[in-house]
């Protein structure tokens, strides 16, 4: 079995009929395709389901002996039962998934020599059943699907056949009631959006729908696939959010690519991918943490080979055209990809020093097919006479779409979000609370300001705590309170805060590779004050764009802030327009998408032999396939 595609939808949508017709058309083209019902059947779960059914029927008779109940009432009763017995629900879920995994293995194994399995239902249908039985929200159902997806072949194409509940009822006489269809439809619609499914109208003639799907299959088989990997942390940073934009853009750039993102933890970044329609798989694997000392080294030694084997199996099953790892510490999946002969794009977003820099300078050219640095400063950090990394590409990160697409005037500050005081001009610093981000430098500078300047304006620190750095966070919060600085914690409305800010401060005490907050501040039109090191020097390349000072020099920073806050000219009026233009030159989609797309085209062409399957026998103009 070389590839799987899936067709899902509510009962009565016509998915089985159209799947059968699609297989017939593909076979006529010489493709060894088959339709397989891949919903959940009860084998291991048969006695459990029987016991639950008898219990539920008895309970229903006792509670409503003379009345029927609609489907919503039945679902509510099951949800309440699951809520009361949480431990049993967890066992139930594990048994259901074990049962499904075993039967799927059997069905796919018997079709192992096929070119294409057209799956009538799939994992997504199983999750819908679980969600309705256990009372999961749509978001919970999506997140659970993400945690299970890596265990199963990722479909090259997912299709939702959409019909109205009324049409379903007219086509099937065994549906409990219309509420049954409406409830299920709401989950299918959400899953289709979250995992990038195509949607077709189930009321079309079957032949027409099958022809549409045939063209989709042919297009997907010619499209390179990119498997993104990021060993993310609990805290969501710039690398997480940039990956969301990058995967979404590459799915849509030019002829597009089939993209899948593999994460380590189910953070809000996974939900952001779902909002963008990019499929996400989440599984536990080792992220090297050298800052953890001997514990981190031991974890790497013991768990590293397991992680490599984990991805070696996944890449062998999925056969992506390209594996794109999103950060410096994602080298274990990169090793697995190279062992499989898959081209690796290695994205570098960190500047390491000392021995670690030498280690990665040696490692990168031996693991990566192409190295992408987010700035010239990053590329230079790993360059040496003995290393070809210096000849690799520099591709700046995409800008925050909310700010890139902002069309209103930036000459004046925007409205201040809730929780941000209105007094005077607004000075904001955005960044996670950890020592190298330098919040303490800002606080030292604020303490030097004249009382009238400090008390007549609003200073805000935005950012969440970082595990293991709690003492620093407590110190920052305490000092902020003493100085009258407003610490507002992690926020989801950072773009709005920057649009409202007169001045945005960057204080990193170590070279920042390509600080997203500086780009976002420039895009928002805030007067941007940043440390003159690392990637910042590529952003603020001339005086009219923003202001620079030496790392840790809080005396110089205090002087700059005082001058901006006491100037009769609005800081935005002086720096906003030039700063926004400079940021757009660096991070606009028209520039970044083209650079990444060119890399993918080159690598996918070189790896076409690796990803080619028997389905390549489908030929001809796809627009004529109908």
N, C-alpha and C positions, 0 to 999 in steps of 0.2 A: 504494500500500500504506500503510494508515494505522496498523495495529498488528500486532504479532507476539506470539504466545504459543508456548511450547515444551513438548513432552511428551518426557521421557527415561526410560530404564530399560534393564535388561539385555535381551539377546536372549530372546525368549519371554515377555516381560512382558505383551504384548498392547497396547502403546502405539499401534501402527499401526491396529489394529482400532478402538480406542476413539477415536482421532483422526478416523478416517473417519466414525464414527457422530456425533461431536460436530459435524463440519462439516455433516452432513446435517440435524441438528436446528437449527443456526444458520441455515442457508439457509431452512428452513421458517419461521423467524421474520423473514425478509426481509433477513438479513445476507449480504452477498456475501463468503462465507468460502471458503477453500480449504485443503486439506492439501498440504503441500510437504515432501518429504524433504530436510532440510537438514543431513545428515551430510556428512562429507568424501568426495569422490570424487577419483580420481587423473586429473588432466589434465596439468598441468606435471610432476607427480611420477611419472607412469606409468613412464618409463624408469628413474628412480631406484629406485622400489619393485621393479621387475622385477629390476634388478641386485642389490639387497639380498636379494631372495627367493632368487635362484639361489645367491648366496654363502652364505646361511644353510643352504639345503638341502645344499649340498656340505659345509659344515662339520659339519652334523649327521650326515651319512653317515660322515664321516671319524672323528668322535669316538665315535659309537655305531652302527657299521655293522650290527649285528644286533639292536639293541634299539630299542624305541620310547621316547619320553620324554613325561612328562606336561606340562601347560601351564606349571606353575611352573618346571620345568627349562628350558623354552624361553624363558620370560620372563627367568629368571636369566642365561641365556646372552646374550640381547640386551642386558640391562643391563650385563653385564661388557664387552661389545663397545663400547657407548656410553661407558662410563667410560674405556676405554683410548684412545678417539679423541674427546676432548672438543671439539676444533675442528670435527670433522665433525658431531657432534651439534648444535652451534649452527647450522651451515649447514642441516642437515636440518630443524630446527624452523622456521627462517625460510622455507624452501621450502614446507613443509607449510602454514604460515599464509598465505603469499602465494597459494598455490593455492586455499586455502579462501576467502580474501577475494574472489578474482576470481569463483569459481563462485557464491558467495553473492550477490554483486552482480548477476550475470546472473539468478539465480532470483528475487530480490526485484524486480528491474526488470520482469520479465515479469508480475509480480503487483502492479504499482504502483497499479493502480486498484482493487484489492480493499480491502474493509473490514478483513479479518482474515486473516492467514496463520497457520495452525496448523502449527507446525514440528515434524515428526517427526524428532527429533534436532536438535542445534544445536551451537554452539561448545563447550558443556560436554562433548559426546561426543568431539569432536576432542581436547580436552585429556586426557580419560581415555585415549585411544589413545596419545598422546604420553607420558603418565606411565608407562604400562605398558611401552612400548618403551624408554624411557630411564632407568627406575628412579627416577622422582621419588617422593618421599613424598607423602602426602595434602596436607600443608601446602604443599609446593612446587607441587602441582597447583592448589590454591586460589589461591595468590599469583600464579601465571602467568595464571590465568583473569582475575584482577583487573586485571592489566596489559594485557590484550587486550580487555576488555569494552567499553571506550569506542569501539572501532573498529566495533562492530556494534550494531544496534538492540537496546535493552534490552527483553526480553519483559515485557509487562504481567502475565503470569502464567507461572510455571514449575511444572511438575507432574512428580513422580517416580511412576511406576507401579511399585509394589513387589510382587514375588513371591519366593518362596523359590527357591534354586538348583535344588531338586528339581523344582519346577513348571516352571521354564525348560527343564530337560532333557527333561521329559515332553512338552513342546510343540514342541520343535525337534529335528530329527535331524541338523543340521549344526553343532552346538556341539562344539568339540574335546573338552572334558571338563568335569566339574563345577567344577574349580578355576578354569577360565576364567570361569565365572559368578561364583564367590565373589570373586575378585579384582576384577572390574569392579564388582560390587555394593558393595564397600567404598568405592570412589571415588565412586560415584553417591550413596551415603548421605551422605558428607561434603560433597559439593558441594551437595546439596539443603539441608542444614543451613546452610551458609555463605552461600547466596544466597537464602534465604527461600522455598524451593519448598514447595508443598503436596504432600502424599503421599496417594495413593489405593491401595486394595487391588486389585491386578490380578486377583484371583480372583473379584471381583464379576461379576455378569452385565454384559455390555457396555452394554446400555441403561441400567442403573442408574448405571454409572460415567460415561457420557456425560451423563446428567442432572445428576449432581453437578458435572461440569466446566462444563456450561452455566450453572448457577447461579453458579459461581465467576467465569466470564467476565463475566456480567452485573453482578456485584457490583464487580469490578475496574474496569469501565467507568464506574461511577458514583462511583468513589473518586478524590479528587484526588491528584495525584502531586507529590511534593516532591523537588527535586534539590538536595541539600546539596553545597556546595563548600568545601573548606578547603585552602589552600596550605600544607600542613604542613611542618615542618622535620624533620631527622634525630632530634633529641631530642623525646621524647614528653612533652608538658606537659598542664596542666589543660584547655586548650581542646580538645585531641585526645580526651581521655577523656570530657569532658562531651558532645562530639558523639556518641560511641558511645551513651551513655545517651539523649540527646535523640532520635536517629533511631529507636532501638529503641522508646522510649515512644510516639512519634508514630505509628509503624506500628500500635500496639495501642490507642491512645486512641480512645474512642468507636467510630465505625465504621471508624477507621483511615485510613491514607493509604498510597499506594504510595511508598516511599522508596528513594532511591538516593544513595549518597555518592560524591563525586568527590574524590580526593586527588592530591597531587603526588608523594609518595614512598611506597614500600612499607615503612613502619615497622611496629612491633608494633601500632600503632593499627589498621592495616588488618586484622590478624588478630583484634583485639578485636571489630571490626565483624562479622567472619565468625562468631565465637563467638556473637554476638547475632543472627545470621541476617539481617543487613542487607547487601544487594548493594553492592559497592564496585568502582568503576572507578579505575584509577591511570594517569595520563598526565603527561608532563613539561610544565610550563608555568611562566611567570614569576611569582615572588613578589617584589614590590617590596621591596628591602632598602636603605633610605636610610642605614643604618649602614655600608654598604659604600663610602660616599663616591662618587667619580666612577665607579668600576666599577659600582656599583649603579644609578646614574643612567643610565649608558650601556646597561646591560642592560635597564632599563625602557623606554628610548626605542626600542631595537632590537627587543626581544622582546615589548613590550606589545601592539602591534598584532597580532602573531602569536597571542598568547594570546586576545585578544578574538575574532579570527577562528575560532580553535579551538573556543571555547565557542559562538560564534554558529552554527557548523555542528551541534554536538551538540544545542543547545537547539532548533534548527530541526527536527532529526530526531526528538527525543524528545517535544517539545511538553509540557514539564512545566506543571502548574498554577501552581507557585510555585518560585522559586529562592531558597534560603536560604543566604547566605554566612556563614561562621562566625567571621570575625574582620575587623579593620579593614583589613588588607592584602589582602583578597580582593575588592577593588573592580573588578579587570579582568573576572572572570566576571560581576559585577553589571552592568557596562556592556553586556556582550554580551546579557544577559537583557533589559535595558531596550530595547536595539535591536530585539529580537524581540517587544517588547510584553508580556513576561512580568512579573508582579508580583515584586518583590524584597524579601525580608526581610533586612535588614542587621544582623547581630549585632555589637555593639561590646564588646570585652573588653580594650581598652587605654585608658590615659590618656596622651595625648601632650601636650607642652607647646610653647610658642612658636609658631613659624611652622607647624609640622606640625599643631598643633591648629587653627589658623585655616584651613589648607588643607582638612582633613577636615570642619570645621564648614561650609565652603562646599560641599564635594563631596557629603556624605551626603544632604541633602534633594533633591538633583538626580538621584541615582542610585537611592535606596531608595524603595520604596513604603511600607514600614514599617521604622522603626529600633527595635531592641530593645537596651537597655543592660543590662548585668549588675548594675548598682547605680545608686543615685541619684548617687553620686559620679562615675560615668562619664557619665551623662546630663548632669550639670551642667558637666562639662569641655568639652562641645561646644555648650553653649547660649549664645546671644547674642540681643540684641534683633532682629537681622536673620535669625536662623536658627530654623526650626521644630523643630530637633532636640530642644530642651528639652521639647517637648510629646509626645515619643515615649514608648514603653512601657519600664518597668523590669520585667524578668523575671529573677529570680535563677536561677543554674544549679542543675540537679539535684544532689542529694548523692550521694556514693559509695554505691551500693546495698549493698555489703558492710557499711557502717557504719549506714546508714539502717535496714536490716533486722536489726541486731544485737539480740538479745533477752536476752542474759545481763546480769547486774548489772555496772554500771560503777563502783560505789562503791570497788572495789579494783582495782589494776592486774591485767591478764591476764598469762598466761605470756609470758616474753620469747622472741622468735624466735631461731633459731640465729645465733651471731655477736655477740649482744648480751650483755655481761657482766652478772652478777647482783648486783654490789655496790651497796648503798644504794638510793636513789631514782634513777629514770631520767629524765633531761632529754634531750629529742630536738628536733632541728631538721631539718625536711624541706624540700628545695628544690634546684633545679639550682644548680651552682656558678657564679654570675656576680655581678659587683659589686653590682648593684642589689638582689639578694636579701639581701645583708648578712650573710653568714656571718662576716665579719671583725668585725662588731659583737658577735656572740655570743662570739667568742674573746677580744675585748678585755674583755668583762664577766667571763668565766670567770677571766681572769688576775687580776682584782681580788678574787676570792673568797678567804676565808681558806683556808689549806692544808688544814685539817681538812675543810672543806665540799667543796673540790675533790677531795680524795683519797678521801673517804668515800662518794661518789656516782658514778654513771655518766653521762657526757655523750656523746651520739652525734650525729654529723652525717650525714644521709642525702641523697644526691643525686648525679647524674651530671655529668660535664663538659659544657660547651657549646662547640661548635666556634668558634674565634676568641677564646675566653676562657681558654685553657690556662694562661697566666701567673697569672691570679687563682686558678685551681684549685690550681696548684702552691703558691702562697703559703698558701692555706687548709689544704691537706694538711700542709704543713710546720709551720705554727703549731699545728695540732691535735695532731700527734705530740709537739711540744715540751711542750704543756700536758696531755698524757694524755687528750686527747679522742679518741674512737674514730670515725674516718671509715670508713664502711662502703660508700660508693659508691651507685650506683643500685640500688634494691631493688624487687622486685615484691610484697613483703609489707608495704607501708607501713601499711595498715589494722591489721595485727597489731602493728606497732611502736607505733602511736599508742594502741592498746588496752592496751599494756603500759606506756606512758609515764605517769609521775606528772605531768610538766610538759612542755608543748609550746611551743616558742619560735618567734615570727615576727619577722623583723628587717629587712624591706624598707626601704631608705633613700629610696625614691621611693614616692609614693602607689600602693598596690596596688589594682587595680580591684575585684576580688572574690576574694580569695585562697582558693583551694580548700583549702589546708592548714589555714587557720584554721577553716573549716567542718568539715573532717574531724576536727580536734582536738576541737572542741566535740562533735561527734557521738560521738566515741570516749570522751568523759568525762574527758579529760586537762585539768588546770588550764592554761588557755591564756593566754599572755602575748604580746601583739601590739602592733604600732605603731599609735598612734592617729591614723590618716590613711586617706584613700581609703575603700574599701568596708568596711574593718574596723569603722568606726564604726557601720555598720548591723548588724553581727553582734554585737559586744560593746557593747550599748546601755545596760547598767546594771552596777554593780559586782559583783553576784553572779554574772554570767555569765563574766567573765574580767578580766584586768588589762591596762591600757594604759600606754604610755610614749611619749615623743617620738622621732621617727625619729633614729637614730644616737646616742642618749643611752645609751651603754654603762654609765655610772656608775649611772643609774637602773635599768637592766636588771639590773646586778649586785646591787643592793639588793633587787629583787623576787625574784630567784632565791634569794638567801641566805635571805630570809624564808620562802619556800616550803619550802626544804630543811631548815630548822632548826625549823619549826613542829611541835609534837607532833600536830597534826591533819593527817591525810592530805590532800594537796592535792586529790585527787579528791573526797573527802568534802565539801570546802568548795565546790567549783565544778562538779563533774561533772554533777549532775542539772539545774541551771539552764542550764548551757551546752548540754547536749543538747536540752533543750526549746526553747531559742532557735533552735538550728540547724534543728530540725524545722519550726518555724514558717516558716522562710525557704525551705527547699529540699526539702520533702516533695513527692512526686510528685502528691499530690492537689491541691496548689496550682499547681505549675509546669506540669503537663500541661494543666490547664484553661486557663491563661493562653495557652500556645502554641496549643492547639487552637482557641481562640476567634479568634486571629489568622489561622490557616490557613482556618478556615471562612469568615471575612469575605473574605479575598483570593480563595479558590477560587470563591466565588459570583460575585465580580466578574470572574473570568477564565474563566468557564465557556464563553463563546463561543470563547475562544482554544483551549481544549483539546477542544472537542466534535468528535466524528468521526461518520462514517456509522453507526458501531455504536450510536449513541444511539437508533437505530430499534428496538432490542430493548426491549420493554416488558413490562408485567405484573409480577405478584408473583413474584420469583425463587424463592420456596419452592414455587410451583405449576408451575414450569417442567418438573419431571420428569413 
